[in-house]
Each structure stands twice: as structure tokens, then as C-alpha cells.
Amino acid sequence: MTRLAGPVIQGSEWFDKMSSTWIKFFFILTLVLLPYFVTETPAASIENLRETPNCTLYKSESDCTRTLIPVCADNRMTYYNACYFCIEKLKIPIKYKYHGICTRE
């Protein structure tokens, strides 16, 4: 009879080792597959977690940067960023709706 070289693993040790391996496997699998099962809704979007723009910071278009962070107003217009939204707000009465591109509702 041939005996394999190496340490002999008892039944409970084998179970502990395998359960640890399976836990690691399912943890990694969950991390990899999670983005495929989580649907992004407008309410859950990181874009909508931003605060209402502080329009006291902006007085003219020269104050505005070209950083694209879209802002949707109640007139269903999308503004390039909070600065451009605030400049337009000085011209016409509009209200902030959310950060992001306006969609048809």
C-alpha cells in the first residue's frame, strides 16, 4: 500500500480549512458580481446626493469654471454646472431640481 507524503488532516481540520476557503470564495464572488445585481435608480444615484447650489458664490459667468457637473432645473433645462445654473437663476425665476442631466418626466 502506498502512502502519500505530507501532513495528515483530520476530519474536523479538513472541514475548518474548506469552510474558510468557501467563505473567502463567496466573499470575492459577491464583490465581483454585486455591481451586476444592483440597479441604479435616480434616487440612489450619487449625483442626487449633492446639495442645492449656493448661488451667493456666483455673480457673473467669469466666476464659472468649465467643470462638467450638470444641474437640472425645474424648467427642464440642464445647466453645465452650478455656476451656470445660478447665473441663469439671476435672469429668470428657476428652481433647483437635482444634480444630473434632466430627463423627460
ZADO-564808 format. One record per atom (N, C-alpha, C): residue in three letters; x, y, z. Coordinates in nm, 4 decimals. Example, Ala and Ser with C-alpha at 12.3 -4.5 7.8 and 13.67 -1.06 7.14 Angstrom:
<nodes>
<node type="ala" xx="1.3190" yy="-0.5690" zz="0.7800"/>
<node type="ala" xx="1.2300" yy="-0.4500" zz="0.7800"/>
<node type="ala" xx="1.3200" yy="-0.3300" zz="0.7800"/>
<node type="ser" xx="1.2850" yy="-0.2250" zz="0.7080"/>
<node type="ser" xx="1.3670" yy="-0.1060" zz="0.7140"/>
<node type="ser" xx="1.2900" yy="0.0030" zz="0.7870"/>
</nodes>
This chain:
<nodes>
<node type="met" xx="0.0836" yy="-0.1158" zz="0.0000"/>
<node type="met" xx="0.0000" yy="0.0000" zz="0.0000"/>
<node type="met" xx="0.0895" yy="0.1239" zz="0.0000"/>
<node type="thr" xx="0.0556" yy="0.2215" zz="-0.0828"/>
<node type="thr" xx="0.1344" yy="0.3437" zz="-0.0955"/>
<node type="thr" xx="0.0745" yy="0.4531" zz="-0.0086"/>
<node type="arg" xx="0.1598" yy="0.5158" zz="0.0627"/>
<node type="arg" xx="0.1143" yy="0.6248" zz="0.1486"/>
<node type="arg" xx="0.1653" yy="0.7555" zz="0.0915"/>
<node type="leu" xx="0.0738" yy="0.8575" zz="0.0882"/>
<node type="leu" xx="0.1115" yy="0.9888" zz="0.0369"/>
<node type="leu" xx="0.1931" yy="1.0638" zz="0.1411"/>
<node type="ala" xx="0.2927" yy="1.1345" zz="0.0944"/>
<node type="ala" xx="0.3754" yy="1.2124" zz="0.1858"/>
<node type="ala" xx="0.3031" yy="1.3427" zz="0.2205"/>
<node type="gly" xx="0.3308" yy="1.3987" zz="0.3353"/>
<node type="gly" xx="0.2715" yy="1.5262" zz="0.3772"/>
<node type="gly" xx="0.1897" yy="1.5083" zz="0.5027"/>
<node type="pro" xx="0.1444" yy="1.6188" zz="0.5559"/>
<node type="pro" xx="0.0688" yy="1.6112" zz="0.6805"/>
<node type="pro" xx="-0.0683" yy="1.5477" zz="0.6593"/>
<node type="val" xx="-0.1126" yy="1.4769" zz="0.7594"/>
<node type="val" xx="-0.2436" yy="1.4130" zz="0.7561"/>
<node type="val" xx="-0.3427" yy="1.5096" zz="0.8215"/>
<node type="ile" xx="-0.4514" yy="1.5365" zz="0.7524"/>
<node type="ile" xx="-0.5520" yy="1.6298" zz="0.8043"/>
<node type="ile" xx="-0.6679" yy="1.5490" zz="0.8589"/>
<node type="gln" xx="-0.7007" yy="1.5737" zz="0.9839"/>
<node type="gln" xx="-0.8122" yy="1.5063" zz="1.0476"/>
<node type="gln" xx="-0.9435" yy="1.5616" zz="0.9914"/>
<node type="gly" xx="-1.0552" yy="1.4958" zz="1.0156"/>
<node type="gly" xx="-1.1857" yy="1.5333" zz="0.9622"/>
<node type="gly" xx="-1.2273" yy="1.6754" zz="0.9969"/>
<node type="ser" xx="-1.2194" yy="1.7145" zz="1.1239"/>
<node type="ser" xx="-1.2642" yy="1.8488" zz="1.1627"/>
<node type="ser" xx="-1.1689" yy="1.9564" zz="1.1107"/>
<node type="glu" xx="-1.0403" yy="1.9262" zz="1.1024"/>
<node type="glu" xx="-0.9442" yy="2.0215" zz="1.0474"/>
<node type="glu" xx="-0.9728" yy="2.0444" zz="0.8991"/>
<node type="trp" xx="-1.0050" yy="1.9366" zz="0.8299"/>
<node type="trp" xx="-1.0370" yy="1.9474" zz="0.6882"/>
<node type="trp" xx="-1.1608" yy="2.0337" zz="0.6682"/>
<node type="phe" xx="-1.2626" yy="2.0134" zz="0.7514"/>
<node type="phe" xx="-1.3859" yy="2.0918" zz="0.7417"/>
<node type="phe" xx="-1.3580" yy="2.2394" zz="0.7688"/>
<node type="asp" xx="-1.2782" yy="2.2690" zz="0.8710"/>
<node type="asp" xx="-1.2443" yy="2.4079" zz="0.9024"/>
<node type="asp" xx="-1.1701" yy="2.4737" zz="0.7875"/>
<node type="lys" xx="-1.0765" yy="2.4016" zz="0.7287"/>
<node type="lys" xx="-0.9986" yy="2.4559" zz="0.6179"/>
<node type="lys" xx="-1.0876" yy="2.4807" zz="0.4959"/>
<node type="met" xx="-1.1764" yy="2.3858" zz="0.4651"/>
<node type="met" xx="-1.2646" yy="2.4001" zz="0.3488"/>
<node type="met" xx="-1.3686" yy="2.5096" zz="0.3711"/>
<node type="ser" xx="-1.4236" yy="2.5212" zz="0.4917"/>
<node type="ser" xx="-1.5239" yy="2.6244" zz="0.5157"/>
<node type="ser" xx="-1.4600" yy="2.7629" zz="0.5050"/>
<node type="ser" xx="-1.3380" yy="2.7782" zz="0.5499"/>
<node type="ser" xx="-1.2668" yy="2.9046" zz="0.5372"/>
<node type="ser" xx="-1.2434" yy="2.9381" zz="0.3905"/>
<node type="thr" xx="-1.2078" yy="2.8391" zz="0.3122"/>
<node type="thr" xx="-1.1865" yy="2.8589" zz="0.1687"/>
<node type="thr" xx="-1.3162" yy="2.8989" zz="0.0999"/>
<node type="trp" xx="-1.4263" yy="2.8338" zz="0.1348"/>
<node type="trp" xx="-1.5553" yy="2.8668" zz="0.0745"/>
<node type="trp" xx="-1.6009" yy="3.0066" zz="0.1140"/>
<node type="ile" xx="-1.5777" yy="3.0457" zz="0.2371"/>
<node type="ile" xx="-1.6150" yy="3.1804" zz="0.2812"/>
<node type="ile" xx="-1.5393" yy="3.2843" zz="0.2000"/>
<node type="lys" xx="-1.4105" yy="3.2633" zz="0.1815"/>
<node type="lys" xx="-1.3305" yy="3.3549" zz="0.1009"/>
<node type="lys" xx="-1.3806" yy="3.3581" zz="-0.0429"/>
<node type="phe" xx="-1.4119" yy="3.2414" zz="-0.0979"/>
<node type="phe" xx="-1.4601" yy="3.2318" zz="-0.2352"/>
<node type="phe" xx="-1.5905" yy="3.3096" zz="-0.2530"/>
<node type="phe" xx="-1.6877" yy="3.2902" zz="-0.1633"/>
<node type="phe" xx="-1.8157" yy="3.3593" zz="-0.1754"/>
<node type="phe" xx="-1.8031" yy="3.5092" zz="-0.1507"/>
<node type="phe" xx="-1.7127" yy="3.5489" zz="-0.0648"/>
<node type="phe" xx="-1.6890" yy="3.6910" zz="-0.0404"/>
<node type="phe" xx="-1.6365" yy="3.7585" zz="-0.1675"/>
<node type="ile" xx="-1.5371" yy="3.6983" zz="-0.2303"/>
<node type="ile" xx="-1.4800" yy="3.7544" zz="-0.3531"/>
<node type="ile" xx="-1.5838" yy="3.7515" zz="-0.4653"/>
<node type="leu" xx="-1.6584" yy="3.6434" zz="-0.4765"/>
<node type="leu" xx="-1.7615" yy="3.6328" zz="-0.5781"/>
<node type="leu" xx="-1.8682" yy="3.7412" zz="-0.5604"/>
<node type="thr" xx="-1.9062" yy="3.7678" zz="-0.4368"/>
<node type="thr" xx="-2.0036" yy="3.8728" zz="-0.4083"/>
<node type="thr" xx="-1.9505" yy="4.0088" zz="-0.4502"/>
<node type="leu" xx="-1.8252" yy="4.0376" zz="-0.4184"/>
<node type="leu" xx="-1.7672" yy="4.1658" zz="-0.4569"/>
<node type="leu" xx="-1.7622" yy="4.1823" zz="-0.6083"/>
<node type="val" xx="-1.7331" yy="4.0756" zz="-0.6773"/>
<node type="val" xx="-1.7223" yy="4.0820" zz="-0.8232"/>
<node type="val" xx="-1.8600" yy="4.0963" zz="-0.8881"/>
<node type="leu" xx="-1.9587" yy="4.0232" zz="-0.8410"/>
<node type="leu" xx="-2.0897" yy="4.0207" zz="-0.9048"/>
<node type="leu" xx="-2.1868" yy="4.1266" zz="-0.8542"/>
<node type="leu" xx="-2.1609" yy="4.1895" zz="-0.7430"/>
<node type="leu" xx="-2.2532" yy="4.2852" zz="-0.6846"/>
<node type="leu" xx="-2.2932" yy="4.3971" zz="-0.7804"/>
<node type="pro" xx="-2.2008" yy="4.4576" zz="-0.8541"/>
<node type="pro" xx="-2.2425" yy="4.5654" zz="-0.9455"/>
<node type="pro" xx="-2.3417" yy="4.5207" zz="-1.0530"/>
<node type="tyr" xx="-2.3440" yy="4.3931" zz="-1.0863"/>
<node type="tyr" xx="-2.4366" yy="4.3445" zz="-1.1880"/>
<node type="tyr" xx="-2.5781" yy="4.3268" zz="-1.1352"/>
<node type="phe" xx="-2.5949" yy="4.3191" zz="-1.0047"/>
<node type="phe" xx="-2.7264" yy="4.2961" zz="-0.9474"/>
<node type="phe" xx="-2.7858" yy="4.4198" zz="-0.8817"/>
<node type="val" xx="-2.7077" yy="4.5223" zz="-0.8624"/>
<node type="val" xx="-2.7573" yy="4.6453" zz="-0.8011"/>
<node type="val" xx="-2.7968" yy="4.7394" zz="-0.9133"/>
<node type="thr" xx="-2.9240" yy="4.7748" zz="-0.9196"/>
<node type="thr" xx="-2.9698" yy="4.8669" zz="-1.0225"/>
<node type="thr" xx="-2.9574" yy="5.0084" zz="-0.9706"/>
<node type="glu" xx="-2.9189" yy="5.0958" zz="-1.0588"/>
<node type="glu" xx="-2.9036" yy="5.2351" zz="-1.0185"/>
<node type="glu" xx="-3.0300" yy="5.3106" zz="-1.0555"/>
<node type="thr" xx="-3.0920" yy="5.3683" zz="-0.9558"/>
<node type="thr" xx="-3.2108" yy="5.4492" zz="-0.9781"/>
<node type="thr" xx="-3.1739" yy="5.5948" zz="-0.9557"/>
<node type="pro" xx="-3.2509" yy="5.6874" zz="-1.0086"/>
<node type="pro" xx="-3.2195" yy="5.8285" zz="-0.9860"/>
<node type="pro" xx="-3.2123" yy="5.8648" zz="-0.8377"/>
<node type="ala" xx="-3.2946" yy="5.8019" zz="-0.7550"/>
<node type="ala" xx="-3.2929" yy="5.8327" zz="-0.6127"/>
<node type="ala" xx="-3.1659" yy="5.7819" zz="-0.5453"/>
<node type="ala" xx="-3.1078" yy="5.6740" zz="-0.5976"/>
<node type="ala" xx="-2.9900" yy="5.6151" zz="-0.5362"/>
<node type="ala" xx="-2.8601" yy="5.6664" zz="-0.5968"/>
<node type="ser" xx="-2.8713" yy="5.7489" zz="-0.6981"/>
<node type="ser" xx="-2.7533" yy="5.7973" zz="-0.7674"/>
<node type="ser" xx="-2.6714" yy="5.8910" zz="-0.6798"/>
<node type="ile" xx="-2.5388" yy="5.8809" zz="-0.6889"/>
<node type="ile" xx="-2.4501" yy="5.9683" zz="-0.6127"/>
<node type="ile" xx="-2.4672" yy="6.1130" zz="-0.6573"/>
<node type="glu" xx="-2.5085" yy="6.1304" zz="-0.7821"/>
<node type="glu" xx="-2.5307" yy="6.2649" zz="-0.8337"/>
<node type="glu" xx="-2.6370" yy="6.3378" zz="-0.7518"/>
<node type="asn" xx="-2.7396" yy="6.2663" zz="-0.7084"/>
<node type="asn" xx="-2.8507" yy="6.3292" zz="-0.6388"/>
<node type="asn" xx="-2.8235" yy="6.3527" zz="-0.4916"/>
<node type="leu" xx="-2.7095" yy="6.3086" zz="-0.4422"/>
<node type="leu" xx="-2.6769" yy="6.3298" zz="-0.3018"/>
<node type="leu" xx="-2.6102" yy="6.4652" zz="-0.2791"/>
<node type="arg" xx="-2.5819" yy="6.5377" zz="-0.3860"/>
<node type="arg" xx="-2.5206" yy="6.6693" zz="-0.3736"/>
<node type="arg" xx="-2.6221" yy="6.7688" zz="-0.3211"/>
<node type="glu" xx="-2.5721" yy="6.8724" zz="-0.2580"/>
<node type="glu" xx="-2.6598" yy="6.9740" zz="-0.2006"/>
<node type="glu" xx="-2.7030" yy="7.0760" zz="-0.3051"/>
<node type="thr" xx="-2.8046" yy="7.1526" zz="-0.2705"/>
<node type="thr" xx="-2.8518" yy="7.2609" zz="-0.3554"/>
<node type="thr" xx="-2.7384" yy="7.3603" zz="-0.3759"/>
<node type="pro" xx="-2.7196" yy="7.4087" zz="-0.4990"/>
<node type="pro" xx="-2.6098" yy="7.5034" zz="-0.5246"/>
<node type="pro" xx="-2.6229" yy="7.6313" zz="-0.4413"/>
<node type="asn" xx="-2.5100" yy="7.6797" zz="-0.3927"/>
<node type="asn" xx="-2.5056" yy="7.8048" zz="-0.3161"/>
<node type="asn" xx="-2.4836" yy="7.9191" zz="-0.4156"/>
<node type="cys" xx="-2.5901" yy="7.9832" zz="-0.4552"/>
<node type="cys" xx="-2.5831" yy="8.0838" zz="-0.5611"/>
<node type="cys" xx="-2.5228" yy="8.2158" zz="-0.5155"/>
<node type="thr" xx="-2.4971" yy="8.2321" zz="-0.3870"/>
<node type="thr" xx="-2.4323" yy="8.3558" zz="-0.3412"/>
<node type="thr" xx="-2.2856" yy="8.3608" zz="-0.3842"/>
<node type="leu" xx="-2.2305" yy="8.2469" zz="-0.4270"/>
<node type="leu" xx="-2.0896" yy="8.2417" zz="-0.4677"/>
<node type="leu" xx="-2.0662" yy="8.2931" zz="-0.6090"/>
<node type="tyr" xx="-2.1718" yy="8.2980" zz="-0.6905"/>
<node type="tyr" xx="-2.1554" yy="8.3283" zz="-0.8325"/>
<node type="tyr" xx="-2.2297" yy="8.4559" zz="-0.8701"/>
<node type="lys" xx="-2.1584" yy="8.5513" zz="-0.9310"/>
<node type="lys" xx="-2.2194" yy="8.6783" zz="-0.9712"/>
<node type="lys" xx="-2.2141" yy="8.6994" zz="-1.1217"/>
<node type="ser" xx="-2.1142" yy="8.6395" zz="-1.1905"/>
<node type="ser" xx="-2.1036" yy="8.6549" zz="-1.3354"/>
<node type="ser" xx="-2.0437" yy="8.5272" zz="-1.3948"/>
<node type="glu" xx="-2.0546" yy="8.5169" zz="-1.5276"/>
<node type="glu" xx="-2.0024" yy="8.3980" zz="-1.5952"/>
<node type="glu" xx="-1.8513" yy="8.3853" zz="-1.5817"/>
<node type="ser" xx="-1.7831" yy="8.4941" zz="-1.5535"/>
<node type="ser" xx="-1.6378" yy="8.4868" zz="-1.5353"/>
<node type="ser" xx="-1.6012" yy="8.4089" zz="-1.4085"/>
<node type="asp" xx="-1.6978" yy="8.3941" zz="-1.3178"/>
<node type="asp" xx="-1.6760" yy="8.3149" zz="-1.1957"/>
<node type="asp" xx="-1.6862" yy="8.1641" zz="-1.2229"/>
<node type="cys" xx="-1.7443" yy="8.1289" zz="-1.3365"/>
<node type="cys" xx="-1.7734" yy="7.9877" zz="-1.3663"/>
<node type="cys" xx="-1.6531" yy="7.9144" zz="-1.4233"/>
<node type="thr" xx="-1.6394" yy="7.7884" zz="-1.3831"/>
<node type="thr" xx="-1.5362" yy="7.7008" zz="-1.4399"/>
<node type="thr" xx="-1.6019" yy="7.6156" zz="-1.5485"/>
<node type="arg" xx="-1.5227" yy="7.5438" zz="-1.6241"/>
<node type="arg" xx="-1.5753" yy="7.4555" zz="-1.7280"/>
<node type="arg" xx="-1.5868" yy="7.3110" zz="-1.6784"/>
<node type="thr" xx="-1.5921" yy="7.2923" zz="-1.5490"/>
<node type="thr" xx="-1.6084" yy="7.1592" zz="-1.4918"/>
<node type="thr" xx="-1.7519" yy="7.1121" zz="-1.5142"/>
<node type="leu" xx="-1.7668" yy="6.9981" zz="-1.5785"/>
<node type="leu" xx="-1.8998" yy="6.9460" zz="-1.6095"/>
<node type="leu" xx="-1.9573" yy="6.8711" zz="-1.4901"/>
<node type="ile" xx="-2.0519" yy="6.9354" zz="-1.4236"/>
<node type="ile" xx="-2.1303" yy="6.8730" zz="-1.3164"/>
<node type="ile" xx="-2.2737" yy="6.9201" zz="-1.3403"/>
<node type="pro" xx="-2.3488" yy="6.8523" zz="-1.4284"/>
<node type="pro" xx="-2.4794" yy="6.9011" zz="-1.4723"/>
<node type="pro" xx="-2.5774" yy="6.9245" zz="-1.3582"/>
<node type="val" xx="-2.6585" yy="7.0284" zz="-1.3756"/>
<node type="val" xx="-2.7630" yy="7.0636" zz="-1.2800"/>
<node type="val" xx="-2.8940" yy="7.0731" zz="-1.3571"/>
<node type="cys" xx="-2.9966" yy="7.0068" zz="-1.3076"/>
<node type="cys" xx="-3.1284" yy="7.0112" zz="-1.3700"/>
<node type="cys" xx="-3.2153" yy="7.1094" zz="-1.2925"/>
<node type="ala" xx="-3.2820" yy="7.1981" zz="-1.3663"/>
<node type="ala" xx="-3.3708" yy="7.2966" zz="-1.3052"/>
<node type="ala" xx="-3.5162" yy="7.2579" zz="-1.3312"/>
<node type="asp" xx="-3.6080" yy="7.3263" zz="-1.2632"/>
<node type="asp" xx="-3.7496" yy="7.2935" zz="-1.2787"/>
<node type="asp" xx="-3.8051" yy="7.3309" zz="-1.4160"/>
<node type="asn" xx="-3.7301" yy="7.4056" zz="-1.4953"/>
<node type="asn" xx="-3.7724" yy="7.4369" zz="-1.6315"/>
<node type="asn" xx="-3.7278" yy="7.3283" zz="-1.7307"/>
<node type="arg" xx="-3.6786" yy="7.2180" zz="-1.6791"/>
<node type="arg" xx="-3.6314" yy="7.1007" zz="-1.7553"/>
<node type="arg" xx="-3.5098" yy="7.1309" zz="-1.8424"/>
<node type="met" xx="-3.4360" yy="7.2322" zz="-1.8048"/>
<node type="met" xx="-3.3120" yy="7.2662" zz="-1.8736"/>
<node type="met" xx="-3.1955" yy="7.2127" zz="-1.7914"/>
<node type="thr" xx="-3.0958" yy="7.1592" zz="-1.8605"/>
<node type="thr" xx="-2.9753" yy="7.1123" zz="-1.7946"/>
<node type="thr" xx="-2.8677" yy="7.2186" zz="-1.8088"/>
<node type="tyr" xx="-2.8090" yy="7.2588" zz="-1.6972"/>
<node type="tyr" xx="-2.7030" yy="7.3594" zz="-1.6965"/>
<node type="tyr" xx="-2.5694" yy="7.2900" zz="-1.6739"/>
<node type="tyr" xx="-2.4655" yy="7.3453" zz="-1.7335"/>
<node type="tyr" xx="-2.3325" yy="7.2846" zz="-1.7345"/>
<node type="tyr" xx="-2.2811" yy="7.2525" zz="-1.5943"/>
<node type="asn" xx="-2.3028" yy="7.3445" zz="-1.5025"/>
<node type="asn" xx="-2.2672" yy="7.3235" zz="-1.3616"/>
<node type="asn" xx="-2.3466" yy="7.4203" zz="-1.2755"/>
<node type="ala" xx="-2.3231" yy="7.4182" zz="-1.1463"/>
<node type="ala" xx="-2.3996" yy="7.5015" zz="-1.0527"/>
<node type="ala" xx="-2.3823" yy="7.6495" zz="-1.0824"/>
<node type="cys" xx="-2.2659" yy="7.6909" zz="-1.1256"/>
<node type="cys" xx="-2.2402" yy="7.8313" zz="-1.1548"/>
<node type="cys" xx="-2.3312" yy="7.8809" zz="-1.2670"/>
<node type="tyr" xx="-2.3357" yy="7.8088" zz="-1.3773"/>
<node type="tyr" xx="-2.4198" yy="7.8494" zz="-1.4895"/>
<node type="tyr" xx="-2.5679" yy="7.8455" zz="-1.4520"/>
<node type="phe" xx="-2.6064" yy="7.7508" zz="-1.3681"/>
<node type="phe" xx="-2.7430" yy="7.7460" zz="-1.3172"/>
<node type="phe" xx="-2.7738" yy="7.8733" zz="-1.2380"/>
<node type="cys" xx="-2.6822" yy="7.9130" zz="-1.1498"/>
<node type="cys" xx="-2.7043" yy="8.0304" zz="-1.0655"/>
<node type="cys" xx="-2.7073" yy="8.1597" zz="-1.1476"/>
<node type="ile" xx="-2.6237" yy="8.1693" zz="-1.2488"/>
<node type="ile" xx="-2.6250" yy="8.2875" zz="-1.3352"/>
<node type="ile" xx="-2.7598" yy="8.2979" zz="-1.4062"/>
<node type="glu" xx="-2.8108" yy="8.1858" zz="-1.4540"/>
<node type="glu" xx="-2.9417" yy="8.1855" zz="-1.5197"/>
<node type="glu" xx="-3.0526" yy="8.2170" zz="-1.4198"/>
<node type="lys" xx="-3.0351" yy="8.1729" zz="-1.2977"/>
<node type="lys" xx="-3.1336" yy="8.1988" zz="-1.1924"/>
<node type="lys" xx="-3.1442" yy="8.3485" zz="-1.1624"/>
<node type="leu" xx="-3.0352" yy="8.4226" zz="-1.1818"/>
<node type="leu" xx="-3.0391" yy="8.5676" zz="-1.1649"/>
<node type="leu" xx="-3.1242" yy="8.6340" zz="-1.2739"/>
<node type="lys" xx="-3.1329" yy="8.5705" zz="-1.3905"/>
<node type="lys" xx="-3.2064" yy="8.6267" zz="-1.5046"/>
<node type="lys" xx="-3.3545" yy="8.5901" zz="-1.5026"/>
<node type="ile" xx="-3.3838" yy="8.4622" zz="-1.4737"/>
<node type="ile" xx="-3.5224" yy="8.4154" zz="-1.4742"/>
<node type="ile" xx="-3.5498" yy="8.3366" zz="-1.3457"/>
<node type="pro" xx="-3.6753" yy="8.3310" zz="-1.3034"/>
<node type="pro" xx="-3.7072" yy="8.2569" zz="-1.1796"/>
<node type="pro" xx="-3.7113" yy="8.1053" zz="-1.2050"/>
<node type="ile" xx="-3.6047" yy="8.0371" zz="-1.1699"/>
<node type="ile" xx="-3.5996" yy="7.8909" zz="-1.1804"/>
<node type="ile" xx="-3.5615" yy="7.8336" zz="-1.0448"/>
<node type="lys" xx="-3.5927" yy="7.7068" zz="-1.0267"/>
<node type="lys" xx="-3.5592" yy="7.6382" zz="-0.9020"/>
<node type="lys" xx="-3.4741" yy="7.5158" zz="-0.9329"/>
<node type="tyr" xx="-3.3857" yy="7.4861" zz="-0.8411"/>
<node type="tyr" xx="-3.3005" yy="7.3672" zz="-0.8495"/>
<node type="tyr" xx="-3.3872" yy="7.2431" zz="-0.8340"/>
<node type="lys" xx="-3.3630" yy="7.1429" zz="-0.9211"/>
<node type="lys" xx="-3.4336" yy="7.0161" zz="-0.9094"/>
<node type="lys" xx="-3.3412" yy="6.9075" zz="-0.8566"/>
<node type="tyr" xx="-3.2291" yy="6.8820" zz="-0.9275"/>
<node type="tyr" xx="-3.1318" yy="6.7825" zz="-0.8833"/>
<node type="tyr" xx="-3.0044" yy="6.7964" zz="-0.9656"/>
<node type="his" xx="-2.8967" yy="6.7348" zz="-0.9189"/>
<node type="his" xx="-2.7738" yy="6.7286" zz="-0.9968"/>
<node type="his" xx="-2.7870" yy="6.6157" zz="-1.0974"/>
<node type="gly" xx="-2.7532" yy="6.6433" zz="-1.2202"/>
<node type="gly" xx="-2.7627" yy="6.5433" zz="-1.3255"/>
<node type="gly" xx="-2.8321" yy="6.6030" zz="-1.4463"/>
<node type="ile" xx="-2.8355" yy="6.5248" zz="-1.5525"/>
<node type="ile" xx="-2.8999" yy="6.5678" zz="-1.6760"/>
<node type="ile" xx="-3.0506" yy="6.5523" zz="-1.6609"/>
<node type="cys" xx="-3.1245" yy="6.6526" zz="-1.7044"/>
<node type="cys" xx="-3.2711" yy="6.6462" zz="-1.6963"/>
<node type="cys" xx="-3.3228" yy="6.5359" zz="-1.7876"/>
<node type="thr" xx="-3.4183" yy="6.4621" zz="-1.7385"/>
<node type="thr" xx="-3.4825" yy="6.3586" zz="-1.8176"/>
<node type="thr" xx="-3.6280" yy="6.3959" zz="-1.8373"/>
<node type="arg" xx="-3.6906" yy="6.3393" zz="-1.9354"/>
<node type="arg" xx="-3.8324" yy="6.3675" zz="-1.9586"/>
<node type="arg" xx="-3.9149" yy="6.2973" zz="-1.8535"/>
<node type="glu" xx="-3.9977" yy="6.3716" zz="-1.7884"/>
<node type="glu" xx="-4.0781" yy="6.3141" zz="-1.6803"/>
<node type="glu" xx="-4.2256" yy="6.3284" zz="-1.7087"/>
</nodes>
